[in-house]
Amino acid sequence: MSSAVLELKGIEKGFPGVKALKKVDLSIDKGEIHALVGANGAGKSTLIKILARVYKQDRGDIILNGENINWADTTNIRK
């Protein structure tokens, strides 16, 4: 069992003509501090918008405190 508070496994997101995220994995343990760093267009904002439920990921899992989060059941997600 993982000690991670938040895990992203294989997150993918595409928009017409653009693959914004491809197989993104991230694991954050309690008390850790992380930064997302990358060039313009690297997908930093898209990843954060997926976590904030602005966008729904096309593929992959979001695990929060050991439970798989299914954003698809919410009504306020933009595809």
Order of alpha helices (4+ residues) and beta strands (2+ residues): beta-beta-alpha-beta-beta
